[in-house]
Protein backbone atom coordinates (compact mmCIF):
# COMPACT_ATOMS: atom_id res chain seq x y z
CA UNK A 1 0.00 0.00 0.00
CA UNK A 2 1.39 3.39 -1.01
CA UNK A 3 1.54 6.11 1.64
CA UNK A 4 1.17 9.83 0.98
CA UNK A 5 3.45 12.29 2.78
CA UNK A 6 1.52 14.80 4.94
CA UNK A 7 4.41 16.82 6.34
CA UNK A 8 5.27 17.92 9.85
CA UNK A 9 1.75 18.02 11.27
CA UNK A 10 0.43 16.56 14.54
CA UNK A 11 -1.83 13.75 13.32
CA UNK A 12 -1.73 11.62 16.47
CA UNK A 13 -5.48 11.04 16.23
CA UNK A 14 -7.79 11.34 17.99
CA UNK A 15 -7.08 14.20 20.36
CA UNK A 16 -8.82 14.16 23.76
CA UNK A 17 -11.08 17.14 24.40
CA UNK A 18 -10.37 18.67 27.82
CA UNK A 19 -11.20 21.88 29.63
CA UNK A 20 -8.18 23.44 31.31
CA UNK A 21 -9.05 25.45 34.41
CA UNK A 22 -6.87 28.30 35.61
CA UNK A 23 -7.30 31.28 37.87
CA UNK A 24 -6.58 34.63 36.23
CA UNK A 25 -6.78 37.86 38.19
CA UNK A 26 -8.73 36.11 40.97
CA UNK A 27 -11.35 34.53 38.66
CA UNK A 28 -11.80 31.00 37.40
CA UNK A 29 -11.19 30.72 33.68
CA UNK A 30 -11.61 27.73 31.37
CA UNK A 31 -10.16 26.91 27.97
CA UNK A 32 -10.90 23.95 25.72
CA UNK A 33 -7.79 22.27 24.36
CA UNK A 34 -6.98 19.03 22.60
CA UNK A 35 -3.22 18.87 23.12
CA UNK A 36 -3.17 16.79 26.30
CA UNK A 37 -1.72 13.44 27.24
CA UNK A 38 -0.41 11.23 30.05
CA UNK A 39 3.39 11.23 30.25
CA UNK A 40 4.14 9.30 33.46
CA UNK A 41 2.41 6.65 35.53
CA UNK A 42 3.96 7.02 38.99
CA UNK A 43 3.75 9.76 39.98
CA UNK A 44 0.85 10.46 37.66
CA UNK A 45 1.85 13.22 35.26
CA UNK A 46 0.41 14.77 32.14
CA UNK A 47 1.46 17.33 29.59
CA UNK A 48 -0.52 19.93 27.72
CA UNK A 49 0.34 22.12 24.79
CA UNK A 50 -1.10 25.60 25.42
CA UNK A 51 -0.79 28.60 23.16
CA UNK A 52 1.34 31.26 24.78
CA UNK A 53 -1.18 33.97 23.77
CA UNK A 54 -4.19 32.41 25.57
CA UNK A 55 -5.61 34.27 28.57
CA UNK A 56 -5.48 30.99 30.53
CA UNK A 57 -1.73 30.77 29.99
CA UNK A 58 -1.30 33.91 32.11
CA UNK A 59 -2.96 32.23 35.11
CA UNK A 60 -1.21 28.90 34.57
CA UNK A 61 2.22 30.55 34.58
CA UNK A 62 1.44 32.82 37.55
CA UNK A 63 -0.03 30.09 39.76
CA UNK A 64 2.06 27.15 38.53
CA UNK A 65 -1.20 25.20 38.64
CA UNK A 66 -4.21 24.24 36.52
CA UNK A 67 -6.93 21.62 36.27
CA UNK A 68 -7.78 19.22 33.48
CA UNK A 69 -11.50 18.46 33.24
CA UNK A 70 -12.95 15.82 30.92
CA UNK A 71 -16.30 16.98 29.56
CA UNK A 72 -19.02 14.55 28.53
CA UNK A 73 -20.86 14.54 25.20
CA UNK A 74 -23.73 16.35 26.95
CA UNK A 75 -21.36 19.26 27.72
CA UNK A 76 -19.98 19.61 24.20
CA UNK A 77 -21.67 22.90 23.24
CA UNK A 78 -20.44 24.60 26.44
CA UNK A 79 -16.96 23.10 26.01
CA UNK A 80 -16.79 24.32 22.41
CA UNK A 81 -17.89 27.79 23.52
CA UNK A 82 -15.16 27.87 26.19
CA UNK A 83 -12.61 27.33 23.42
CA UNK A 84 -14.12 29.92 21.08
CA UNK A 85 -14.08 32.98 23.34
CA UNK A 86 -11.17 34.53 25.21
CA UNK A 87 -11.27 35.07 28.95
CA UNK A 88 -9.67 38.46 28.29
CA UNK A 89 -12.95 39.54 26.64
CA UNK A 90 -15.59 37.25 28.21
CA UNK A 91 -15.89 36.34 31.91
CA UNK A 92 -16.02 32.52 31.83
CA UNK A 93 -16.04 32.14 35.64
CA UNK A 94 -19.80 31.43 35.65
CA UNK A 95 -19.83 29.13 32.62
CA UNK A 96 -19.61 26.03 34.83
CA UNK A 97 -20.16 25.18 38.49
CA UNK A 98 -16.70 25.53 40.00
CA UNK A 99 -15.26 23.48 42.84
CA UNK A 100 -11.79 23.53 44.33
CA UNK A 101 -9.45 20.96 45.77
CA UNK A 102 -5.99 21.07 47.33
CA UNK A 103 -4.19 23.05 44.62
CA UNK A 104 -4.65 26.82 44.68
CA UNK A 105 -5.17 28.31 41.23
CA UNK A 106 -6.68 25.11 39.76
CA UNK A 107 -10.48 25.56 39.63
CA UNK A 108 -12.37 22.44 38.53
CA UNK A 109 -15.73 21.85 36.86
CA UNK A 110 -18.42 20.02 38.82
CA UNK A 111 -20.39 19.00 35.70
CA UNK A 112 -17.41 17.16 34.20
CA UNK A 113 -17.31 13.41 34.85
CA UNK A 114 -13.64 13.62 35.84
CA UNK A 115 -11.32 16.44 36.96
CA UNK A 116 -7.62 16.44 37.80
CA UNK A 117 -5.90 19.15 39.80
CA UNK A 118 -2.33 19.63 38.67
CA UNK A 119 0.85 21.36 39.83
CA UNK A 120 3.20 22.56 37.11
CA UNK A 121 6.54 20.76 37.19
CA UNK A 122 8.07 22.26 34.06
CA UNK A 123 7.22 24.70 31.29
CA UNK A 124 9.09 24.00 28.09
CA UNK A 125 9.51 26.68 25.45
CA UNK A 126 10.44 24.69 22.36
CA UNK A 127 9.61 27.48 19.93
CA UNK A 128 6.44 27.71 17.94
CA UNK A 129 3.03 28.79 19.21
CA UNK A 130 2.70 26.66 22.34
CA UNK A 131 4.34 26.04 25.66
CA UNK A 132 4.59 22.39 26.63
CA UNK A 133 3.55 22.19 30.27
CA UNK A 134 4.40 19.08 32.27
CA UNK A 135 2.41 18.74 35.47
CA UNK A 136 1.96 16.33 38.33
CA UNK A 137 -1.57 15.18 38.99
CA UNK A 138 -2.12 15.96 42.68
CA UNK A 139 -5.65 14.53 42.90
CA UNK A 140 -8.32 13.16 40.60
CA UNK A 141 -12.02 13.74 41.27
CA UNK A 142 -14.82 11.73 39.62
CA UNK A 143 -18.56 11.61 40.05
CA UNK A 144 -19.64 8.25 41.49
CA UNK A 145 -22.15 7.84 38.67
CA UNK A 146 -19.18 7.66 36.24
CA UNK A 147 -17.40 4.84 38.06
CA UNK A 148 -17.54 1.05 37.78
CA UNK A 149 -15.85 -0.89 40.57
CA UNK A 150 -14.36 2.38 41.82
CA UNK A 151 -12.65 3.24 38.51
CA UNK A 152 -13.61 5.69 35.73
CA UNK A 153 -15.85 4.02 33.14
CA UNK A 154 -15.50 5.44 29.63
CA UNK A 155 -18.99 4.21 28.67
CA UNK A 156 -20.51 6.20 31.52
CA UNK A 157 -18.28 9.27 31.12
CA UNK A 158 -18.93 9.62 27.37
CA UNK A 159 -15.78 11.69 26.70
CA UNK A 160 -15.24 13.49 23.41
CA UNK A 161 -12.33 13.33 20.97
CA UNK A 162 -11.37 15.75 18.23
CA UNK A 163 -9.83 15.60 14.76
CA UNK A 164 -7.94 18.84 14.33
CA UNK A 165 -7.61 19.56 10.64
CA UNK A 166 -11.28 19.05 9.82
CA UNK A 167 -12.41 20.47 13.21
CA UNK A 168 -14.79 17.62 14.06
CA UNK A 169 -15.82 16.19 17.43
CA UNK A 170 -16.41 12.46 17.89
CA UNK A 171 -17.75 10.17 20.59
CA UNK A 172 -15.99 7.02 21.73
CA UNK A 173 -16.76 3.89 19.69
CA UNK A 174 -17.44 0.30 20.55
CA UNK A 175 -15.43 -1.97 22.87
CA UNK A 176 -12.77 -3.84 20.84
CA UNK A 177 -11.03 -6.09 23.37
CA UNK A 178 -9.04 -6.25 26.58
CA UNK A 179 -5.50 -4.83 26.77
CA UNK A 180 -2.61 -7.14 27.57
CA UNK A 181 -4.85 -9.98 26.42
CA UNK A 182 -5.68 -9.68 22.70
CA UNK A 183 -2.08 -10.34 21.68
CA UNK A 184 -1.70 -13.62 23.58
CA UNK A 185 -2.59 -15.78 20.58
CA UNK A 186 -1.11 -13.47 17.92
CA UNK A 187 1.35 -15.13 15.55
CA UNK A 188 3.84 -12.67 13.99
CA UNK A 189 4.46 -13.01 10.26
CA UNK A 190 7.71 -14.78 9.53
ChimeraX attribute file (.defattr): number of C-alpha atoms within 10 A of each C-alpha:
attribute: neighborCount
match mode: 1-to-1
recipient: residues
	/A:1	3
	/A:2	4
	/A:3	5
	/A:4	6
	/A:5	6
	/A:6	8
	/A:7	7
	/A:8	6
	/A:9	7
	/A:10	11
	/A:11	12
	/A:12	9
	/A:13	10
	/A:14	15
	/A:15	20
	/A:16	20
	/A:17	26
	/A:18	27
	/A:19	25
	/A:20	31
	/A:21	30
	/A:22	32
	/A:23	25
	/A:24	22
	/A:25	10
	/A:26	10
	/A:27	16
	/A:28	25
	/A:29	32
	/A:30	34
	/A:31	25
	/A:32	23
	/A:33	22
	/A:34	20
	/A:35	18
	/A:36	20
	/A:37	14
	/A:38	13
	/A:39	15
	/A:40	14
	/A:41	8
	/A:42	8
	/A:43	10
	/A:44	14
	/A:45	19
	/A:46	21
	/A:47	21
	/A:48	22
	/A:49	18
	/A:50	22
	/A:51	15
	/A:52	16
	/A:53	11
	/A:54	14
	/A:55	19
	/A:56	24
	/A:57	21
	/A:58	16
	/A:59	23
	/A:60	24
	/A:61	16
	/A:62	13
	/A:63	18
	/A:64	21
	/A:65	23
	/A:66	30
	/A:67	31
	/A:68	30
	/A:69	27
	/A:70	26
	/A:71	26
	/A:72	21
	/A:73	18
	/A:74	14
	/A:75	16
	/A:76	15
	/A:77	9
	/A:78	14
	/A:79	23
	/A:80	16
	/A:81	14
	/A:82	22
	/A:83	16
	/A:84	11
	/A:85	15
	/A:86	17
	/A:87	20
	/A:88	12
	/A:89	8
	/A:90	10
	/A:91	14
	/A:92	18
	/A:93	19
	/A:94	11
	/A:95	15
	/A:96	19
	/A:97	12
	/A:98	15
	/A:99	13
	/A:100	14
	/A:101	16
	/A:102	11
	/A:103	17
	/A:104	16
	/A:105	27
	/A:106	27
	/A:107	30
	/A:108	29
	/A:109	26
	/A:110	18
	/A:111	19
	/A:112	25
	/A:113	24
	/A:114	23
	/A:115	26
	/A:116	24
	/A:117	27
	/A:118	27
	/A:119	23
	/A:120	19
	/A:121	15
	/A:122	14
	/A:123	17
	/A:124	12
	/A:125	12
	/A:126	9
	/A:127	8
	/A:128	8
	/A:129	12
	/A:130	18
	/A:131	20
	/A:132	20
	/A:133	21
	/A:134	23
	/A:135	25
	/A:136	21
	/A:137	21
	/A:138	16
	/A:139	15
	/A:140	14
	/A:141	17
	/A:142	20
	/A:143	14
	/A:144	13
	/A:145	11
	/A:146	18
	/A:147	17
	/A:148	12
	/A:149	7
	/A:150	9
	/A:151	10
	/A:152	18
	/A:153	14
	/A:154	14
	/A:155	14
	/A:156	13
	/A:157	22
	/A:158	19
	/A:159	23
	/A:160	22
	/A:161	19
	/A:162	18
	/A:163	17
	/A:164	16
	/A:165	9
	/A:166	7
	/A:167	7
	/A:168	9
	/A:169	17
	/A:170	15
	/A:171	12
	/A:172	14
	/A:173	8
	/A:174	7
	/A:175	7
	/A:176	7
	/A:177	8
	/A:178	8
	/A:179	7
	/A:180	7
	/A:181	9
	/A:182	10
	/A:183	10
	/A:184	7
	/A:185	7
	/A:186	8
	/A:187	7
	/A:188	6
	/A:189	4
	/A:190	3
